[in-house]
Structures are given as structure tokens and as C-alpha cells.
């Protein structure tokens, strides 16, 4: 990595977090202004609740990620030197994995047998990542993408969609870091922050997109003329787009976590992430459709 690379991406990460906070603040102030028409104290109560939720849903996950340990990445070292440098972290990760129920008894035995050899342990972790860990992390990524899909498909407010995307993606990154027991490097976190920011901006603006221009087929245009179907089609497309981008954020984070073990570079990770997100998207749609009736039932039960 060149000398300007690390400070540049750390600066981008800090700037991205700053703009994410501005997006949230703008949405909260906008909603607070509307609530003030009801009663002044209702507006103050809303700001108080928003502040508490900001700490719980944004600041807390952010601090958990930033304060987690990280692999020491240095591609100037040989594979053996790098393995020795990160040996303590490999052992910590291996011991964390041996506590997980989704790791098989055979894999736990392999990890235990590899604990005294840094290079062997690195290879074992890499193998288990491909066979088991990747599937478990993908499950978490898909679950969070489902939440993004359902939340933004039901919502009819672009600013609320942006807040949902920011908080759910941050929660996903925190969950991936806690599951693995370590975080990506600060450089990688800077890149991930930029991806979360761009996803939030897109989510906020999808509400104003004319999908009949994106898909100009006569059949879709006919559906767009029907008010109810127009709303449903637009919401479905918005949720789909947000879910796809959230999948990409999760996959990039997952691969940054294990790029040292897998010998990947950041260019490869960004290039492959979108393709893998497209492959996982049908799974998100299928699982979301199964959960949608129960979600709607819950909403109606609260109303009536």
C-alpha cells in the first residue's frame, strides 16, 4: 500500500461517518418539524427518543466495531512471516470458533491440532472459512438484507429508507465482527463506510425514481397506470435495489475480514462482491416473501 493510501482511506471513513450522521440528523429534524405541528412537547419527546435510538443503533455498534481487534496486514512479509506476525490473533479466532455450535466436531479437532503451528493454523482457518464460516456469515448477510428489503419496500419515505439502510448495515457489520472476533483494518473500514454512505444516498433517492423509464416495456407501463399496482411495483423495486446494495456491503465486509487468510486484494473483493450479491438476491426475495404475511399481520394487529 502506498504512503498516501492509509491516511486517505481513514479520512474517507471519517468523512463518510460524518455524512451518515448528517443524513440521519436531516431526516430527524424534518420529521420533528412535522411533529411540531401536533404539539411542541411532542417534538421535544421525539428528539429525546431519537437521541437515545441514535446512541443505541448508531454510536454503540460503531464503537464496538472500531474497538475490536484486527489482523495486522502487511503484504511486505512472506506468507510464513505474516502467519507468525498474526499468530496470536489466529489462535484467538480459532478458540472463538471452537465455541461456536455451527462448527463441526471434526473442524474443531482440526483447529485444536493446528494451534501450535502458525502456518498450519492459517491454512486450517482458510479451509474452514470456505466450507463453513462463509455459509454462516452469508446467512447473517441474507437475514439483514431481508430486513432491508421488507423495511424499505413497506416504507413510502425516502429519508426513513436511508435511516433504515444505515442502521441495518451498521448492525450487520457489527454482527459480522462479533461473530468472527475481529474487525477489518481501518483502511478497509474506510472503504466499507463509503459503501454504506453510497447505499444510503441511493436508498433516499430511489423513492423519486420513475421505474417505467427504467423498464419501458408495454406490460410494465400498463401496470404503472393502475394506482395500487404502481405503488406496489415501485416499492418492490425500491426494496429490491436496497437489498442488493446491502448484500454487497455485507459481502465486502465479510471478504475484508478474511482477505489476509485468503490472499485476496481489495480490487478483487470489490469486483466479485456485486456478482455474489446478485446470486444471493433470489434467496433474499424467497425468504422475504415467506415473512411478509407475518409482518403485515403484525402491523394490522397493532393498528386494530
Secondary structure, 3 states (H helix, E strand, C coil): CCHHHHHHHHHHHHHHHHHHHHHHHHHHHHHHHHHCCCCHHHHHHHHHHHHHHHHHHHHHHHHHHHHCCECCCCCCCCHHHHHHHCHHHHHHHHHHHCCCCCCCHHHHHHHHHHCCCHHHHHHHHHHHHHHHHHHHHHHHHHHHHHHHHHHHHHCCCHHHHHHHHHHHHHHHHHHHHHHHCCECCHHHHHHHHHHHHHHHHHHHHHHHCCHHHHCCCHHHHHHHCCHHHHHHHHHHHHHHHHHHHHHHHHHHHHHHHCHHHHCCCHHHHHHHHHHHHHHHHHHHHHHHHHHHHHHHHHHHHHHC
